[in-house]
Amino acid sequence: MEEKIHLEKILWNDYDKITSLKVDKSQKSFVAPNKASLIDAYFAMTEEKMKVYPFGIYLGKKPVGFIMIAYNCPWATRDYGLPKNYYYIWRFMIDKKYQGLGYGKDAIKQAIEFIKSFPAGKSEAIWLSYEEENKVARKLYLKLGFVERKDLHKEDMEIPAILKL
Ligand SMILES: CC(C)(COP(=O)(O)OP(=O)(O)OC[C@H]1O[C@@H](n2cnc3c(N)ncnc32)[C@H](O)[C@@H]1OP(=O)(O)O)[C@@H](O)C(=O)NCCC(=O)NCCS
């Protein structure tokens, strides 16, 4: 049977596997290393009262990527004027060995389904942001219905996009 992509809550035991996933050298400026993302999750939860949901992206038992969802994000409002209670796809990557196989698209669709269960509270939308040069991510998000908000974008910041729920 063909194996499918699914998201799994990251346990302490999975730390080495998830932090050894890497993007290509040319993509390093697009996303933080997974180790840094897990550390960010800790401080966001303890200092900013954010809710953070880091998931491993798995193909069967094999980890192929990482996605981290957040809620109650203060810089949504500070940087872009968006409501804090929009869910935020904060980090997203597929390991370089597994890119271009449709796993990223499947994973983000599942992340959207997870968000629609409103684990941290009701919300009207999901937001995320990307570097202007990140054509692959931009195309993927817009294809899934995210609307680019260049009107909220400021110089030296990532471009935000919003998906209404
Ligand atoms: C963005 C990312 C997660 C996409 O994951 P992926 O598994 O490679 O994506 P998919 O295979 O599901 O492909 C999604 C679409 O992008 C296209 N695509 C994927 N890699 C591509 C590439 N290198 N060049 C051109 N198009 C590409 C696919 O053809 C597909 O388009 P389609 O729907 O028209 O067929 C992955 O490229 C990545 O980890 N990039 C580095 C980190 C990053 O940029 N994260 C996002 C930060 S905002």
The ligand as an ORCA input file, in Angstrom:
! r2SCAN-3c Opt
* xyz 0 1
  C       8.264     24.985      0.515
  C       8.439     23.466      0.736
  C       8.021     23.110      2.150
  C       7.530     22.743     -0.275
  O       7.581     21.362     -0.002
  P       7.599     20.241     -1.160
  O       7.265     18.938     -0.544
  O       8.861     20.349     -1.909
  O       6.363     20.759     -2.064
  P       5.450     19.860     -2.992
  O       6.240     18.722     -3.563
  O       4.186     19.543     -2.274
  O       5.163     20.871     -4.193
  C       4.287     21.949     -4.074
  C       4.330     22.715     -5.395
  O       5.618     23.343     -5.541
  C       6.257     22.898     -6.730
  N       7.691     22.725     -6.440
  C       8.247     22.013     -5.427
  N       9.588     22.127     -5.461
  C       9.871     22.911     -6.530
  C      11.079     23.415     -7.094
  N      12.271     23.138     -6.563
  N      10.987     24.203     -8.182
  C       9.802     24.522     -8.719
  N       8.615     24.086     -8.226
  C       8.661     23.292     -7.158
  C       5.610     21.576     -7.062
  O       5.712     21.293     -8.434
  C       4.181     21.823     -6.618
  O       3.508     22.591     -7.603
  P       2.128     22.082     -8.257
  O       1.123     22.073     -7.152
  O       1.854     23.117     -9.294
  O       2.414     20.716     -8.769
  C       9.921     23.017      0.489
  O      10.317     23.478     -0.783
  C      10.887     23.543      1.540
  O      11.082     22.939      2.594
  N      11.544     24.691      1.243
  C      12.544     25.265      2.157
  C      11.918     25.835      3.409
  C      10.850     26.843      3.093
  O      10.947     27.637      2.158
  N       9.782     26.824      3.925
  C       8.679     27.756      3.799
  C       9.002     29.006      4.510
  S       7.731     30.245      4.257
*
